[in-house]
Structure formats: structure tokens, C-alpha cells
Amino acid sequence: MNSEQNLSELTDEELMEAAKKMKLSTITHATLIGIMVGVIIYSAAKNSLGFLTLIPLFLAYKVFHNPENNKRNEELKRILKARNLK
């Protein structure tokens, strides 16, 4: 089964719980990206740009760019809107 079928088969309560998890995940990802950007800025100011500066940048990209979760989140938003939930 794909995620669209899974999400469409959920009850309203389960969809609301999934929306809460999505929101918490978004906040966690934003916090991690902010910390990594802070490390990059500190590293660049302290030692100039180097290979070790690029590691947090790569990790921030991997956290931010997750197409599978992005598709699921968009589908969840669409189903919530269709069911007039939120």
C-alpha cells in the first residue's frame, strides 16, 4: 500500500494525530537546521570555510530535503482540508 491509501483509510482522530506528529516533526527539523546553520556560521567565523564547515551544510540539506516525507505531508494536508479538519 502506498501512503495515499494509508492516509485515506485513517479515521478523523488518526488523521489529527498524524497532523500533530507532522507539526512536531517540522519544528524538530527547523530546530536542527537552525543549529546546523549556527555551527556553519561559527565555524566560518572562527576558522574560515573548509571541509568541516560543509558537513553540517550537507546534513541540513538531507534533513530539509526528504521528498518522501514532503509528499506524505502534502497528502495529509489535502485530506485534512477535504474532510474539513484542523
PDB file with SEQRES, HELIX, SHEET and CRYST1 records, atoms N, CA, C and O in Angstrom:
SEQRES   1 A   86  MET ASN SER GLU GLN ASN LEU SER GLU LEU THR ASP GLU          
SEQRES   2 A   86  GLU LEU MET GLU ALA ALA LYS LYS MET LYS LEU SER THR          
SEQRES   3 A   86  ILE THR HIS ALA THR LEU ILE GLY ILE MET VAL GLY VAL          
SEQRES   4 A   86  ILE ILE TYR SER ALA ALA LYS ASN SER LEU GLY PHE LEU          
SEQRES   5 A   86  THR LEU ILE PRO LEU PHE LEU ALA TYR LYS VAL PHE HIS          
SEQRES   6 A   86  ASN PRO GLU ASN ASN LYS ARG ASN GLU GLU LEU LYS ARG          
SEQRES   7 A   86  ILE LEU LYS ALA ARG ASN LEU LYS                              
HELIX    1 AA1 SER A    3  SER A    8  1                                   6    
HELIX    2 AA2 ASP A   12  ASN A   47  1                                  36    
HELIX    3 AA3 PHE A   51  PHE A   64  1                                  14    
HELIX    4 AA4 PRO A   67  ALA A   82  1                                  16    
CRYST1    1.000    1.000    1.000  90.00  90.00  90.00 P 1           1          
ATOM      1  N   MET A   1       0.837  -1.197   0.000  1.00  0.00           N  
ATOM      2  CA  MET A   1       0.000   0.000   0.000  1.00  0.00           C  
ATOM      3  C   MET A   1       0.871   1.245   0.000  1.00  0.00           C  
ATOM      4  O   MET A   1       1.918   1.282   0.647  1.00  0.00           O  
ATOM      5  N   ASN A   2       0.445   2.237  -0.709  1.00  0.00           N  
ATOM      6  CA  ASN A   2       1.191   3.479  -0.668  1.00  0.00           C  
ATOM      7  C   ASN A   2       0.636   4.396   0.417  1.00  0.00           C  
ATOM      8  O   ASN A   2      -0.396   4.099   1.019  1.00  0.00           O  
ATOM      9  N   SER A   3       1.316   5.501   0.663  1.00  0.00           N  
ATOM     10  CA  SER A   3       0.921   6.380   1.765  1.00  0.00           C  
ATOM     11  C   SER A   3      -0.441   7.032   1.512  1.00  0.00           C  
ATOM     12  O   SER A   3      -1.170   7.318   2.462  1.00  0.00           O  
ATOM     13  N   GLU A   4      -0.792   7.271   0.241  1.00  0.00           N  
ATOM     14  CA  GLU A   4      -2.087   7.882  -0.061  1.00  0.00           C  
ATOM     15  C   GLU A   4      -3.217   6.963   0.384  1.00  0.00           C  
ATOM     16  O   GLU A   4      -4.192   7.427   0.976  1.00  0.00           O  
ATOM     17  N   GLN A   5      -3.103   5.693   0.115  1.00  0.00           N  
ATOM     18  CA  GLN A   5      -4.126   4.746   0.540  1.00  0.00           C  
ATOM     19  C   GLN A   5      -4.158   4.658   2.058  1.00  0.00           C  
ATOM     20  O   GLN A   5      -5.234   4.604   2.653  1.00  0.00           O  
ATOM     21  N   ASN A   6      -2.999   4.644   2.686  1.00  0.00           N  
ATOM     22  CA  ASN A   6      -2.947   4.577   4.138  1.00  0.00           C  
ATOM     23  C   ASN A   6      -3.607   5.793   4.766  1.00  0.00           C  
ATOM     24  O   ASN A   6      -4.396   5.652   5.701  1.00  0.00           O  
ATOM     25  N   LEU A   7      -3.301   6.969   4.275  1.00  0.00           N  
ATOM     26  CA  LEU A   7      -3.861   8.191   4.842  1.00  0.00           C  
ATOM     27  C   LEU A   7      -5.359   8.288   4.592  1.00  0.00           C  
ATOM     28  O   LEU A   7      -6.101   8.736   5.466  1.00  0.00           O  
ATOM     29  N   SER A   8      -5.810   7.881   3.423  1.00  0.00           N  
ATOM     30  CA  SER A   8      -7.236   8.000   3.118  1.00  0.00           C  
ATOM     31  C   SER A   8      -8.074   7.014   3.921  1.00  0.00           C  
ATOM     32  O   SER A   8      -9.276   7.219   4.092  1.00  0.00           O  
ATOM     33  N   GLU A   9      -7.457   5.957   4.412  1.00  0.00           N  
ATOM     34  CA  GLU A   9      -8.180   4.965   5.200  1.00  0.00           C  
ATOM     35  C   GLU A   9      -8.224   5.286   6.686  1.00  0.00           C  
ATOM     36  O   GLU A   9      -8.914   4.600   7.440  1.00  0.00           O  
ATOM     37  N   LEU A  10      -7.500   6.321   7.125  1.00  0.00           N  
ATOM     38  CA  LEU A  10      -7.457   6.671   8.538  1.00  0.00           C  
ATOM     39  C   LEU A  10      -8.741   7.367   8.977  1.00  0.00           C  
ATOM     40  O   LEU A  10      -9.414   8.023   8.181  1.00  0.00           O  
ATOM     41  N   THR A  11      -9.065   7.212  10.256  1.00  0.00           N  
ATOM     42  CA  THR A  11     -10.209   7.922  10.821  1.00  0.00           C  
ATOM     43  C   THR A  11      -9.815   9.376  11.059  1.00  0.00           C  
ATOM     44  O   THR A  11      -8.643   9.737  10.957  1.00  0.00           O  
ATOM     45  N   ASP A  12     -10.806  10.203  11.377  1.00  0.00           N  
ATOM     46  CA  ASP A  12     -10.535  11.613  11.635  1.00  0.00           C  
ATOM     47  C   ASP A  12      -9.567  11.790  12.808  1.00  0.00           C  
ATOM     48  O   ASP A  12      -8.669  12.631  12.747  1.00  0.00           O  
ATOM     49  N   GLU A  13      -9.743  11.009  13.868  1.00  0.00           N  
ATOM     50  CA  GLU A  13      -8.867  11.117  15.034  1.00  0.00           C  
ATOM     51  C   GLU A  13      -7.433  10.724  14.680  1.00  0.00           C  
ATOM     52  O   GLU A  13      -6.479  11.362  15.126  1.00  0.00           O  
ATOM     53  N   GLU A  14      -7.291   9.676  13.879  1.00  0.00           N  
ATOM     54  CA  GLU A  14      -5.962   9.245  13.464  1.00  0.00           C  
ATOM     55  C   GLU A  14      -5.304  10.281  12.557  1.00  0.00           C  
ATOM     56  O   GLU A  14      -4.092  10.486  12.621  1.00  0.00           O  
ATOM     57  N   LEU A  15      -6.099  10.930  11.719  1.00  0.00           N  
ATOM     58  CA  LEU A  15      -5.563  11.995  10.864  1.00  0.00           C  
ATOM     59  C   LEU A  15      -5.092  13.187  11.700  1.00  0.00           C  
ATOM     60  O   LEU A  15      -4.056  13.786  11.412  1.00  0.00           O  
ATOM     61  N   MET A  16      -5.856  13.521  12.727  1.00  0.00           N  
ATOM     62  CA  MET A  16      -5.458  14.638  13.589  1.00  0.00           C  
ATOM     63  C   MET A  16      -4.171  14.295  14.347  1.00  0.00           C  
ATOM     64  O   MET A  16      -3.317  15.159  14.544  1.00  0.00           O  
ATOM     65  N   GLU A  17      -4.036  13.054  14.763  1.00  0.00           N  
ATOM     66  CA  GLU A  17      -2.813  12.615  15.437  1.00  0.00           C  
ATOM     67  C   GLU A  17      -1.628  12.668  14.470  1.00  0.00           C  
ATOM     68  O   GLU A  17      -0.534  13.082  14.853  1.00  0.00           O  
ATOM     69  N   ALA A  18      -1.840  12.257  13.235  1.00  0.00           N  
ATOM     70  CA  ALA A  18      -0.782  12.329  12.221  1.00  0.00           C  
ATOM     71  C   ALA A  18      -0.402  13.780  11.942  1.00  0.00           C  
ATOM     72  O   ALA A  18       0.769  14.077  11.709  1.00  0.00           O  
ATOM     73  N   ALA A  19      -1.375  14.684  11.964  1.00  0.00           N  
ATOM     74  CA  ALA A  19      -1.093  16.105  11.750  1.00  0.00           C  
ATOM     75  C   ALA A  19      -0.255  16.658  12.899  1.00  0.00           C  
ATOM     76  O   ALA A  19       0.644  17.468  12.671  1.00  0.00           O  
ATOM     77  N   LYS A  20      -0.538  16.229  14.131  1.00  0.00           N  
ATOM     78  CA  LYS A  20       0.267  16.665  15.281  1.00  0.00           C  
ATOM     79  C   LYS A  20       1.703  16.181  15.141  1.00  0.00           C  
ATOM     80  O   LYS A  20       2.646  16.926  15.404  1.00  0.00           O  
ATOM     81  N   LYS A  21       1.865  14.923  14.722  1.00  0.00           N  
ATOM     82  CA  LYS A  21       3.209  14.380  14.530  1.00  0.00           C  
ATOM     83  C   LYS A  21       3.945  15.133  13.431  1.00  0.00           C  
ATOM     84  O   LYS A  21       5.144  15.387  13.544  1.00  0.00           O  
ATOM     85  N   MET A  22       3.222  15.493  12.357  1.00  0.00           N  
ATOM     86  CA  MET A  22       3.820  16.238  11.258  1.00  0.00           C  
ATOM     87  C   MET A  22       4.301  17.604  11.749  1.00  0.00           C  
ATOM     88  O   MET A  22       5.389  18.054  11.389  1.00  0.00           O  
ATOM     89  N   LYS A  23       3.483  18.255  12.572  1.00  0.00           N  
ATOM     90  CA  LYS A  23       3.848  19.574  13.077  1.00  0.00           C  
ATOM     91  C   LYS A  23       5.071  19.479  13.990  1.00  0.00           C  
ATOM     92  O   LYS A  23       5.978  20.306  13.898  1.00  0.00           O  
ATOM     93  N   LEU A  24       5.100  18.477  14.869  1.00  0.00           N  
ATOM     94  CA  LEU A  24       6.245  18.284  15.755  1.00  0.00           C  
ATOM     95  C   LEU A  24       7.502  17.976  14.952  1.00  0.00           C  
ATOM     96  O   LEU A  24       8.584  18.467  15.273  1.00  0.00           O  
ATOM     97  N   SER A  25       7.360  17.169  13.914  1.00  0.00           N  
ATOM     98  CA  SER A  25       8.486  16.833  13.053  1.00  0.00           C  
ATOM     99  C   SER A  25       9.013  18.077  12.345  1.00  0.00           C  
ATOM    100  O   SER A  25      10.224  18.250  12.208  1.00  0.00           O  
ATOM    101  N   THR A  26       8.119  18.927  11.901  1.00  0.00           N  
ATOM    102  CA  THR A  26       8.519  20.166  11.232  1.00  0.00           C  
ATOM    103  C   THR A  26       9.296  21.067  12.178  1.00  0.00           C  
ATOM    104  O   THR A  26      10.311  21.648  11.795  1.00  0.00           O  
ATOM    105  N   ILE A  27       8.822  21.183  13.409  1.00  0.00           N  
ATOM    106  CA  ILE A  27       9.509  22.018  14.398  1.00  0.00           C  
ATOM    107  C   ILE A  27      10.884  21.440  14.717  1.00  0.00           C  
ATOM    108  O   ILE A  27      11.860  22.181  14.836  1.00  0.00           O  
ATOM    109  N   THR A  28      10.961  20.122  14.855  1.00  0.00           N  
ATOM    110  CA  THR A  28      12.239  19.475  15.135  1.00  0.00           C  
ATOM    111  C   THR A  28      13.223  19.689  13.994  1.00  0.00           C  
ATOM    112  O   THR A  28      14.392  19.995  14.227  1.00  0.00           O  
ATOM    113  N   HIS A  29      12.751  19.528  12.763  1.00  0.00           N  
ATOM    114  CA  HIS A  29      13.633  19.737  11.609  1.00  0.00           C  
ATOM    115  C   HIS A  29      14.110  21.184  11.535  1.00  0.00           C  
ATOM    116  O   HIS A  29      15.277  21.438  11.239  1.00  0.00           O  
ATOM    117  N   ALA A  30      13.225  22.122  11.798  1.00  0.00           N  
ATOM    118  CA  ALA A  30      13.619  23.536  11.766  1.00  0.00           C  
ATOM    119  C   ALA A  30      14.669  23.827  12.831  1.00  0.00           C  
ATOM    120  O   ALA A  30      15.611  24.581  12.588  1.00  0.00           O  
ATOM    121  N   THR A  31      14.508  23.235  14.005  1.00  0.00           N  
ATOM    122  CA  THR A  31      15.485  23.433  15.076  1.00  0.00           C  
ATOM    123  C   THR A  31      16.841  22.849  14.694  1.00  0.00           C  
ATOM    124  O   THR A  31      17.873  23.489  14.890  1.00  0.00           O  
ATOM    125  N   LEU A  32      16.839  21.632  14.149  1.00  0.00           N  
ATOM    126  CA  LEU A  32      18.094  21.015  13.730  1.00  0.00           C  
ATOM    127  C   LEU A  32      18.793  21.819  12.640  1.00  0.00           C  
ATOM    128  O   LEU A  32      20.011  21.993  12.672  1.00  0.00           O  
ATOM    129  N   ILE A  33      18.029  22.299  11.690  1.00  0.00           N  
ATOM    130  CA  ILE A  33      18.610  23.115  10.620  1.00  0.00           C  
ATOM    131  C   ILE A  33      19.183  24.403  11.194  1.00  0.00           C  
ATOM    132  O   ILE A  33      20.266  24.831  10.794  1.00  0.00           O  
ATOM    133  N   GLY A  34      18.471  25.023  12.121  1.00  0.00           N  
ATOM    134  CA  GLY A  34      18.976  26.240  12.757  1.00  0.00           C  
ATOM    135  C   GLY A  34      20.276  26.005  13.503  1.00  0.00           C  
ATOM    136  O   GLY A  34      21.194  26.823  13.433  1.00  0.00           O  
ATOM    137  N   ILE A  35      20.357  24.887  14.221  1.00  0.00           N  
ATOM    138  CA  ILE A  35      21.597  24.566  14.934  1.00  0.00           C  
ATOM    139  C   ILE A  35      22.732  24.349  13.946  1.00  0.00           C  
ATOM    140  O   ILE A  35      23.846  24.827  14.161  1.00  0.00           O  
ATOM    141  N   MET A  36      22.454  23.628  12.864  1.00  0.00           N  
ATOM    142  CA  MET A  36      23.496  23.364  11.872  1.00  0.00           C  
ATOM    143  C   MET A  36      23.956  24.640  11.181  1.00  0.00           C  
ATOM    144  O   MET A  36      25.144  24.801  10.902  1.00  0.00           O  
ATOM    145  N   VAL A  37      23.032  25.542  10.905  1.00  0.00           N  
ATOM    146  CA  VAL A  37      23.416  26.823  10.300  1.00  0.00           C  
ATOM    147  C   VAL A  37      24.252  27.624  11.284  1.00  0.00           C  
ATOM    148  O   VAL A  37      25.210  28.289  10.889  1.00  0.00           O  
ATOM    149  N   GLY A  38      23.897  27.566  12.567  1.00  0.00           N  
ATOM    150  CA  GLY A  38      24.701  28.234  13.591  1.00  0.00           C  
ATOM    151  C   GLY A  38      26.111  27.679  13.655  1.00  0.00           C  
ATOM    152  O   GLY A  38      27.072  28.435  13.794  1.00  0.00           O  
ATOM    153  N   VAL A  39      26.242  26.355  13.553  1.00  0.00           N  
ATOM    154  CA  VAL A  39      27.567  25.731  13.543  1.00  0.00           C  
ATOM    155  C   VAL A  39      28.355  26.187  12.319  1.00  0.00           C  
ATOM    156  O   VAL A  39      29.551  26.461  12.419  1.00  0.00           O  
ATOM    157  N   ILE A  40      27.707  26.269  11.188  1.00  0.00           N  
ATOM    158  CA  ILE A  40      28.383  26.719   9.961  1.00  0.00           C  
ATOM    159  C   ILE A  40      28.876  28.152  10.115  1.00  0.00           C  
ATOM    160  O   ILE A  40      30.015  28.461   9.765  1.00  0.00           O  
ATOM    161  N   ILE A  41      28.024  29.021  10.635  1.00  0.00           N  
ATOM    162  CA  ILE A  41      28.413  30.432  10.806  1.00  0.00           C  
ATOM    163  C   ILE A  41      29.566  30.552  11.797  1.00  0.00           C  
ATOM    164  O   ILE A  41      30.525  31.284  11.555  1.00  0.00           O  
ATOM    165  N   TYR A  42      29.468  29.829  12.914  1.00  0.00           N  
ATOM    166  CA  TYR A  42      30.538  29.874  13.909  1.00  0.00           C  
ATOM    167  C   TYR A  42      31.841  29.346  13.319  1.00  0.00           C  
ATOM    168  O   TYR A  42      32.901  29.946  13.501  1.00  0.00           O  
ATOM    169  N   SER A  43      31.759  28.226  12.616  1.00  0.00           N  
ATOM    170  CA  SER A  43      32.950  27.628  12.020  1.00  0.00           C  
ATOM    171  C   SER A  43      33.574  28.550  10.985  1.00  0.00           C  
ATOM    172  O   SER A  43      34.796  28.682  10.917  1.00  0.00           O  
ATOM    173  N   ALA A  44      32.734  29.184  10.182  1.00  0.00           N  
ATOM    174  CA  ALA A  44      33.248  30.093   9.150  1.00  0.00           C  
ATOM    175  C   ALA A  44      33.896  31.316   9.793  1.00  0.00           C  
ATOM    176  O   ALA A  44      34.917  31.799   9.303  1.00  0.00           O  
ATOM    177  N   ALA A  45      33.326  31.819  10.873  1.00  0.00           N  
ATOM    178  CA  ALA A  45      33.887  32.992  11.540  1.00  0.00           C  
ATOM    179  C   ALA A  45      35.184  32.640  12.272  1.00  0.00           C  
ATOM    180  O   ALA A  45      36.110  33.450  12.315  1.00  0.00           O  
ATOM    181  N   LYS A  46      35.252  31.465  12.834  1.00  0.00           N  
ATOM    182  CA  LYS A  46      36.402  31.071  13.638  1.00  0.00           C  
ATOM    183  C   LYS A  46      37.563  30.562  12.792  1.00  0.00           C  
ATOM    184  O   LYS A  46      38.714  30.919  13.045  1.00  0.00           O  
ATOM    185  N   ASN A  47      37.275  29.733  11.791  1.00  0.00           N  
ATOM    186  CA  ASN A  47      38.350  29.064  11.049  1.00  0.00           C  
ATOM    187  C   ASN A  47      38.324  29.301   9.550  1.00  0.00           C  
ATOM    188  O   ASN A  47      39.154  28.740   8.835  1.00  0.00           O  
ATOM    189  N   SER A  48      37.435  30.083   9.068  1.00  0.00           N  
ATOM    190  CA  SER A  48      37.156  30.269   7.647  1.00  0.00           C  
ATOM    191  C   SER A  48      36.495  29.020   7.087  1.00  0.00           C  
ATOM    192  O   SER A  48      36.352  28.021   7.792  1.00  0.00           O  
ATOM    193  N   LEU A  49      36.099  29.072   5.842  1.00  0.00           N  
ATOM    194  CA  LEU A  49      35.387  27.951   5.239  1.00  0.00           C  
ATOM    195  C   LEU A  49      36.339  26.803   4.956  1.00  0.00           C  
ATOM    196  O   LEU A  49      37.467  27.000   4.503  1.00  0.00           O  
ATOM    197  N   GLY A  50      35.857  25.599   5.234  1.00  0.00           N  
ATOM    198  CA  GLY A  50      36.664  24.410   4.988  1.00  0.00           C  
ATOM    199  C   GLY A  50      35.764  23.202   4.830  1.00  0.00           C  
ATOM    200  O   GLY A  50      34.540  23.317   4.772  1.00  0.00           O  
ATOM    201  N   PHE A  51      36.387  22.057   4.763  1.00  0.00           N  
ATOM    202  CA  PHE A  51      35.630  20.822   4.561  1.00  0.00           C  
ATOM    203  C   PHE A  51      34.700  20.549   5.737  1.00  0.00           C  
ATOM    204  O   PHE A  51      33.564  20.120   5.534  1.00  0.00           O  
ATOM    205  N   LEU A  52      35.158  20.787   6.957  1.00  0.00           N  
ATOM    206  CA  LEU A  52      34.332  20.522   8.137  1.00  0.00           C  
ATOM    207  C   LEU A  52      33.129  21.463   8.216  1.00  0.00           C  
ATOM    208  O   LEU A  52      32.136  21.148   8.871  1.00  0.00           O  
ATOM    209  N   THR A  53      33.216  22.590   7.563  1.00  0.00           N  
ATOM    210  CA  THR A  53      32.077  23.509   7.508  1.00  0.00           C  
ATOM    211  C   THR A  53      30.983  22.956   6.608  1.00  0.00           C  
ATOM    212  O   THR A  53      29.802  23.230   6.822  1.00  0.00           O  
ATOM    213  N   LEU A  54      31.366  22.187   5.613  1.00  0.00           N  
ATOM    214  CA  LEU A  54      30.396  21.661   4.663  1.00  0.00           C  
ATOM    215  C   LEU A  54      29.598  20.480   5.203  1.00  0.00           C  
ATOM    216  O   LEU A  54      28.507  20.202   4.706  1.00  0.00           O  
ATOM    217  N   ILE A  55      30.114  19.785   6.203  1.00  0.00           N  
ATOM    218  CA  ILE A  55      29.404  18.623   6.756  1.00  0.00           C  
ATOM    219  C   ILE A  55      28.056  19.027   7.352  1.00  0.00           C  
ATOM    220  O   ILE A  55      27.051  18.404   7.011  1.00  0.00           O  
ATOM    221  N   PRO A  56      27.979  20.047   8.234  1.00  0.00           N  
ATOM    222  CA  PRO A  56      26.659  20.447   8.741  1.00  0.00           C  
ATOM    223  C   PRO A  56      25.742  20.969   7.629  1.00  0.00           C  
ATOM    224  O   PRO A  56      24.525  20.797   7.699  1.00  0.00           O  
ATOM    225  N   LEU A  57      26.315  21.599   6.617  1.00  0.00           N  
ATOM    226  CA  LEU A  57      25.516  22.076   5.495  1.00  0.00           C  
ATOM    227  C   LEU A  57      24.885  20.899   4.756  1.00  0.00           C  
ATOM    228  O   LEU A  57      23.709  20.954   4.397  1.00  0.00           O  
ATOM    229  N   PHE A  58      25.650  19.844   4.530  1.00  0.00           N  
ATOM    230  CA  PHE A  58      25.128  18.640   3.892  1.00  0.00           C  
ATOM    231  C   PHE A  58      24.053  17.985   4.758  1.00  0.00           C  
ATOM    232  O   PHE A  58      23.020  17.562   4.239  1.00  0.00           O  
ATOM    233  N   LEU A  59      24.280  17.896   6.066  1.00  0.00           N  
ATOM    234  CA  LEU A  59      23.285  17.305   6.968  1.00  0.00           C  
ATOM    235  C   LEU A  59      21.998  18.125   6.990  1.00  0.00           C  
ATOM    236  O   LEU A  59      20.905  17.560   7.025  1.00  0.00           O  
ATOM    237  N   ALA A  60      22.117  19.441   6.969  1.00  0.00           N  
ATOM    238  CA  ALA A  60      20.929  20.293   6.929  1.00  0.00           C  
ATOM    239  C   ALA A  60      20.143  20.047   5.648  1.00  0.00           C  
ATOM    240  O   ALA A  60      18.913  20.000   5.670  1.00  0.00           O  
ATOM    241  N   TYR A  61      20.837  19.894   4.552  1.00  0.00           N  
ATOM    242  CA  TYR A  61      20.168  19.605   3.283  1.00  0.00           C  
ATOM    243  C   TYR A  61      19.429  18.272   3.349  1.00  0.00           C  
ATOM    244  O   TYR A  61      18.287  18.178   2.898  1.00  0.00           O  
ATOM    245  N   LYS A  62      20.066  17.236   3.909  1.00  0.00           N  
ATOM    246  CA  LYS A  62      19.443  15.917   3.985  1.00  0.00           C  
ATOM    247  C   LYS A  62      18.202  15.944   4.881  1.00  0.00           C  
ATOM    248  O   LYS A  62      17.212  15.271   4.591  1.00  0.00           O  
ATOM    249  N   VAL A  63      18.252  16.716   5.963  1.00  0.00           N  
ATOM    250  CA  VAL A  63      17.091  16.827   6.854  1.00  0.00           C  
ATOM    251  C   VAL A  63      15.972  17.573   6.153  1.00  0.00           C  
ATOM    252  O   VAL A  63      14.812  17.169   6.230  1.00  0.00           O  
ATOM    253  N   PHE A  64      16.306  18.647   5.476  1.00  0.00           N  
ATOM    254  CA  PHE A  64      15.303  19.506   4.853  1.00  0.00           C  
ATOM    255  C   PHE A  64      14.704  18.878   3.603  1.00  0.00           C  
ATOM    256  O   PHE A  64      13.503  18.994   3.359  1.00  0.00           O  
ATOM    257  N   HIS A  65      15.531  18.220   2.818  1.00  0.00           N  
ATOM    258  CA  HIS A  65      15.082  17.704   1.525  1.00  0.00           C  
ATOM    259  C   HIS A  65      14.816  16.208   1.626  1.00  0.00           C  
ATOM    260  O   HIS A  65      15.685  15.390   1.321  1.00  0.00           O  
ATOM    261  N   ASN A  66      13.622  15.865   2.050  1.00  0.00           N  
ATOM    262  CA  ASN A  66      13.206  14.466   2.135  1.00  0.00           C  
ATOM    263  C   ASN A  66      11.919  14.333   1.335  1.00  0.00           C  
ATOM    264  O   ASN A  66      10.836  14.520   1.889  1.00  0.00           O  
ATOM    265  N   PRO A  67      12.007  14.015   0.043  1.00  0.00           N  
ATOM    266  CA  PRO A  67      10.833  14.026  -0.825  1.00  0.00           C  
ATOM    267  C   PRO A  67       9.722  13.080  -0.378  1.00  0.00           C  
ATOM    268  O   PRO A  67       8.543  13.373  -0.583  1.00  0.00           O  
ATOM    269  N   GLU A  68      10.077  11.965   0.219  1.00  0.00           N  
ATOM    270  CA  GLU A  68       9.058  11.010   0.647  1.00  0.00           C  
ATOM    271  C   GLU A  68       8.175  11.618   1.743  1.00  0.00           C  
ATOM    272  O   GLU A  68       6.950  11.511   1.688  1.00  0.00           O  
ATOM    273  N   ASN A  69       8.802  12.253   2.736  1.00  0.00           N  
ATOM    274  CA  ASN A  69       8.023  12.900   3.795  1.00  0.00           C  
ATOM    275  C   ASN A  69       7.262  14.112   3.272  1.00  0.00           C  
ATOM    276  O   ASN A  69       6.147  14.385   3.718  1.00  0.00           O  
ATOM    277  N   ASN A  70       7.853  14.838   2.334  1.00  0.00           N  
ATOM    278  CA  ASN A  70       7.178  16.006   1.779  1.00  0.00           C  
ATOM    279  C   ASN A  70       5.894  15.603   1.054  1.00  0.00           C  
ATOM    280  O   ASN A  70       4.869  16.271   1.188  1.00  0.00           O  
ATOM    281  N   LYS A  71       5.949  14.515   0.290  1.00  0.00           N  
ATOM    282  CA  LYS A  71       4.756  14.040  -0.413  1.00  0.00           C  
ATOM    283  C   LYS A  71       3.691  13.603   0.577  1.00  0.00           C  
ATOM    284  O   LYS A  71       2.512  13.912   0.401  1.00  0.00           O  
ATOM    285  N   ARG A  72       4.102  12.882   1.624  1.00  0.00           N  
ATOM    286  CA  ARG A  72       3.149  12.427   2.638  1.00  0.00           C  
ATOM    287  C   ARG A  72       2.514  13.612   3.365  1.00  0.00           C  
ATOM    288  O   ARG A  72       1.312  13.612   3.628  1.00  0.00           O  
ATOM    289  N   ASN A  73       3.323  14.619   3.688  1.00  0.00           N  
ATOM    290  CA  ASN A  73       2.793  15.797   4.379  1.00  0.00           C  
ATOM    291  C   ASN A  73       1.799  16.555   3.508  1.00  0.00           C  
ATOM    292  O   ASN A  73       0.769  17.017   3.999  1.00  0.00           O  
ATOM    293  N   GLU A  74       2.101  16.685   2.223  1.00  0.00           N  
ATOM    294  CA  GLU A  74       1.178  17.371   1.316  1.00  0.00           C  
ATOM    295  C   GLU A  74      -0.130  16.593   1.184  1.00  0.00           C  
ATOM    296  O   GLU A  74      -1.211  17.181   1.158  1.00  0.00           O  
ATOM    297  N   GLU A  75      -0.022  15.275   1.102  1.00  0.00           N  
ATOM    298  CA  GLU A  75      -1.213  14.437   1.006  1.00  0.00           C  
ATOM    299  C   GLU A  75      -2.042  14.539   2.285  1.00  0.00           C  
ATOM    300  O   GLU A  75      -3.270  14.598   2.229  1.00  0.00           O  
ATOM    301  N   LEU A  76      -1.377  14.559   3.427  1.00  0.00           N  
ATOM    302  CA  LEU A  76      -2.071  14.693   4.702  1.00  0.00           C  
ATOM    303  C   LEU A  76      -2.810  16.031   4.772  1.00  0.00           C  
ATOM    304  O   LEU A  76      -3.957  16.085   5.216  1.00  0.00           O  
ATOM    305  N   LYS A  77      -2.160  17.101   4.338  1.00  0.00           N  
ATOM    306  CA  LYS A  77      -2.817  18.413   4.320  1.00  0.00           C  
ATOM    307  C   LYS A  77      -4.038  18.409   3.406  1.00  0.00           C  
ATOM    308  O   LYS A  77      -5.075  18.979   3.743  1.00  0.00           O  
ATOM    309  N   ARG A  78      -3.907  17.757   2.236  1.00  0.00           N  
ATOM    310  CA  ARG A  78      -5.017  17.703   1.286  1.00  0.00           C  
ATOM    311  C   ARG A  78      -6.204  16.942   1.880  1.00  0.00           C  
ATOM    312  O   ARG A  78      -7.345  17.383   1.749  1.00  0.00           O  
ATOM    313  N   ILE A  79      -5.951  15.823   2.520  1.00  0.00           N  
ATOM    314  CA  ILE A  79      -7.032  15.024   3.114  1.00  0.00           C  
ATOM    315  C   ILE A  79      -7.673  15.764   4.276  1.00  0.00           C  
ATOM    316  O   ILE A  79      -8.895  15.733   4.428  1.00  0.00           O  
ATOM    317  N   LEU A  80      -6.861  16.438   5.107  1.00  0.00           N  
ATOM    318  CA  LEU A  80      -7.425  17.219   6.211  1.00  0.00           C  
ATOM    319  C   LEU A  80      -8.337  18.319   5.687  1.00  0.00           C  
ATOM    320  O   LEU A  80      -9.406  18.566   6.246  1.00  0.00           O  
ATOM    321  N   LYS A  81      -7.915  18.978   4.614  1.00  0.00           N  
ATOM    322  CA  LYS A  81      -8.728  20.040   4.036  1.00  0.00           C  
ATOM    323  C   LYS A  81     -10.012  19.481   3.430  1.00  0.00           C  
ATOM    324  O   LYS A  81     -11.075  20.090   3.552  1.00  0.00           O  
ATOM    325  N   ALA A  82      -9.914  18.325   2.778  1.00  0.00           N  
ATOM    326  CA  ALA A  82     -11.084  17.704   2.158  1.00  0.00           C  
ATOM    327  C   ALA A  82     -12.124  17.285   3.201  1.00  0.00           C  
ATOM    328  O   ALA A  82     -13.328  17.343   2.950  1.00  0.00           O  
ATOM    329  N   ARG A  83     -11.648  16.867   4.358  1.00  0.00           N  
ATOM    330  CA  ARG A  83     -12.550  16.448   5.434  1.00  0.00           C  
ATOM    331  C   ARG A  83     -12.931  17.594   6.374  1.00  0.00           C  
ATOM    332  O   ARG A  83     -13.621  17.374   7.368  1.00  0.00           O  
ATOM    333  N   ASN A  84     -12.494  18.792   6.071  1.00  0.00           N  
ATOM    334  CA  ASN A  84     -12.755  19.982   6.896  1.00  0.00           C  
ATOM    335  C   ASN A  84     -12.280  19.792   8.328  1.00  0.00           C  
ATOM    336  O   ASN A  84     -12.996  20.105   9.279  1.00  0.00           O  
ATOM    337  N   LEU A  85     -11.069  19.275   8.470  1.00  0.00           N  
ATOM    338  CA  LEU A  85     -10.454  19.098   9.774  1.00  0.00           C  
ATOM    339  C   LEU A  85      -9.328  20.095   9.935  1.00  0.00           C  
ATOM    340  O   LEU A  85      -8.815  20.629   8.952  1.00  0.00           O  
ATOM    341  N   LYS A  86      -8.954  20.341  11.146  1.00  0.00           N  
ATOM    342  CA  LYS A  86      -7.808  21.155  11.502  1.00  0.00           C  
ATOM    343  C   LYS A  86      -8.032  21.989  12.646  1.00  0.00           C  
ATOM    344  O   LYS A  86      -7.139  22.730  13.054  1.00  0.00           O  
TER     345      LYS A  86                                                      
END                                                                             
